[in-house]
Amino acid sequence: MEYIGESTWIGEVGRFLVILAFASALFSMITMLFSKNNASTIRAGKWGFGVHAVSIFAVVGLLFFMLLGHYFEYDYVWKHSSLDLEKRFVFSAFWEGQEGSFLLWMFWHSVLGLILLFTAKQWTAPVIGFLSLIQLVLTSMILGVYIGELKIGISPFVLIRELPENAMLPWTRLPDYLQQIEAFSDGTGLNPLLQNYWMTIHPPTLFLGFASVAVPFLFVMAGLLRKDHKSWINMALPWTFFSISILGTGILMGGAWAYEALSFGGFWAWDPVENASLVPWLILVGAGHLMLIERNRGGAAHSMYIFVILAFFFILYSTFLTRSGVLGDSSVHSFVDLGLNGQLLILLFTFVAIPLFFYIRAYKTIPTSDGNEEFWSREFWMFVGSLLLFIAGFQIIFSTSIPVIDKLIGPEGFVPILSKHMAPPVDVIAHYNAWQVPFAIAIGFLMAVGQFLSYRKSRLKWTWVPLARSLALALLISLAFLLPYELYKNPLYVLLMLSGWYVVIANIDYWISIAKGKFAFSGSSIAHVGFGLLIVGSLVSNGAKKYISKSPIFLSENFPASENLLVELNDTVKMADFAVTFSGVEQIAHRRYYFMDYLRLNADGGYDFDFRLEPHLQINDQMGLVAEPSTKHYLHKDIFTHLTYAADMDKRGDDEGYGEEMEFLMAKGDTFIVNRHFLILDSINAEPVYNDDLSLQRLTIEAVFRLMSTTGEVYDVRPTYSIENDDPVHQEVIVEEANVKIRFEEINLEQNKLLIKTKQKVDNDDEFVVLKAIIFPWINILWAGCILMAVGGFISVYQRVKRNAALKS
């Protein structure tokens, strides 16, 4: 059968390109890993990887072409985009689904691989060989082929009618189903939470971070393969710190998105997916410092190998957590399970078994520590800091993995060892903070002290003076924040504040007094200062945040009066040092903006306009209402405002002004009350229409109702439900005198009853909102810290690249 309106050539080209990418990755892996340094074999492997990279780029381009061209016959396009989707959010639609995010990951691997082809020099063969292995496994995730009953991957080029759940449906036998079925004329749309500019830059940055973690892993594997444990470190160090910087930037961008787009009032919620991206970063930071120890002093080779391998493993493990569906009930970020669990587990076990094999194989050749590390040496405390990062990461990943552990060894698990189910902590933020704050304090003090220590042995008399000077100044600055915000009541907050400012002051002191302000030594100091500011900003903005939207009366259990304030349209209500007026509503496309005017008390006792915030709701037919905040930014604070309730949208009507839908299952003689009227089903009439060959062309079923008011008025109501060519057609009835709309939805065959839906006329005269307003003091310190961490990291990358170039010359 030839289907009308389908562009099947796109799918055919796309599938061919994916298969070509898979085959070329396999070819490149084999030729590179078994080249035995043969120049012609390596050259062939390079060409193989080049073909793979070009194929991946072409697949990415083709998927963008499908999204921009609105080819809704393809399941991926239909599920993740729509006609009214703004062009700038097509990027978000690309990586919203599993297939697109896998492609984004492979895209960055391909880019990095092409760079490595020209820069890895004598390490090209093993590095590209192992990268091709990674790409081979990832490409299998989007193959979408069957070998017998075994399905390998999910293809982004599957037509809607080809989905297994649609295979036997009658409409798939219609050649013009795209024209006949209205649902396929437009897509279901992009998740409203992703329709934010941060989500066009956060995922690609984060996935570049994920992809870049592979590069130090590739050099580690190459070193283990060749049993060369030193000469690759200088080449890998710039990549390691690039990965630390870009992955950290991606994680922090996610925090910025959460702060601007989500309404929980914060930037970090210890969500499982947030945690899964943080853990490999923590371990990679430790790995980078261990690589520095091994290069400068030696004795850390085993730890270095283990940390790099674990960092890459936890990238893959985070993929399993987010894509397997195991976190579906505990994370707002995770994907639904698309049946890839088996392949995801193979991915995990592959990159456990292979590194373990090569590590054991090379174990006896790996140099060990001579055991003569001085207590006051830089390498000793760098190792302690790396170990603390690992323990902190382990605590995070253990708590995050509780759903996985329960499915493995819980009462109903794969190996039922435990007698009771394991459950994630009830108060997630309190749980993680209780563990992570002490780690942050310890790491902060180490970052302050470590810069002043030397490798092998430090001169303590020379070291203590700047450290004591910095500590005294940090204590004074800490008091300036602890006292006015009463943070001194929590001893851990006192230590965390002190450690944060100690990092800042000590590293500035080091750069000025020891490094003499030289750019060549600035990278680590700037990054450390950024970390200290991030700690301080996080503590003050969260520990001292203040709800100013407090209601003088009880609202409801869902809206605590201590955090929520009800404001009616055109009314002004006092709120802390402000008064706020709900001055109007404006809807632009699918966004509905609520104008909240903040007023300041003037000298005459009246109020003057200060600023306007516009918290809004995104309206999505498939996903409902999504609240997005609006924030007033000052240098020393933010005023964060979002809606927790909007009466006009809760009672919003359809195009004819009817809303508050109700459903009833009714049999003949049943009565229900609708908008103070009695709805009685009196009879059911069926009217079939036959074709010339006596086959059924159309069946119309009429439900005959009486709608009676309490004062005796009776209205005859006859909605119909028709079936023609297997498609349902509904004829609604509006009774204007009763302000009621009635729809015969379908027949419930199990109960032999009619499903009836009713709506009533909506009155939006009394509009009001319930808002939540929070002051976050000094949150800009946090954002400044984020920026400095990224800047310092990239300066470190530049310095190490420059150092390597100098060594070569």
ABEGO torsion letter per residue (X at the ends): XBBBGBBAAAAAAAAAAAAAAAAAAAAAAAAAAAAGGBAAAAAAAAAAAAAAAAAAAAAAAAAAAAAAAGBAABAAAAAABBAABBAAAAAAAAAABAAAAAAAAAAAAAAAAAAAAAAAEAAAAAAAAAAAAAAAAAAAAAAGBBBEABBBEBBAABBAAABAAAAABAAAABAAAAAABAAAABBAEBBAAABBAAAAAAAAAAAAAAAAAAAAAAAAAAAAAAGBAAAAAAAAAAAAAAAAAAAAAAAAAAAAAAAAABAAGEABAGBAAAAAAAAAAAAAAAAAAAAAAAAAAEGAAAAAAAAAAAAAAAAAAAAAAAAAGAAAAABAABBBBAGAAAAAAAAAAAAAAAAAAAAAAAAAABBBBAGABBAABAAAAAAAAAAAAAAAAAAAAAAAAAAAAAAAABAABABBABABBBBBBABAAAAAAAAAAAAAAAAAAAAAAAAABBBGBBBAAAAAAAAAAAAAAAAAAAAAAAAAAGAAABAAAAAAAAAAAAAAAAAAAAAAAAAGGBAAAAAAAAAAAAAAAAAAAAAAAAAABBBABBBABBABAABBAAABBBBBBGBBBBBEABBBBBAEBBBBEABBBBBBBBBBBBAAGBBBBABBBBBBBBBBAAAEBBBBBBBBBBAABBBBBBBABBAAAAABBBAAGBBGBBBBBBBBGBBBBBGGBBBBBABBBBBBBBBAAGBBABBBBBBBBBBBBAAGBBBBBBBBBBBBGGBBBBBBBBBAAAGBBBBBABBBAAAGBBBBBBBBBBBAABBBBBBBBBBBBGAAAAAAAAAAAAAAAAAAAAAAAAAAAAAAX
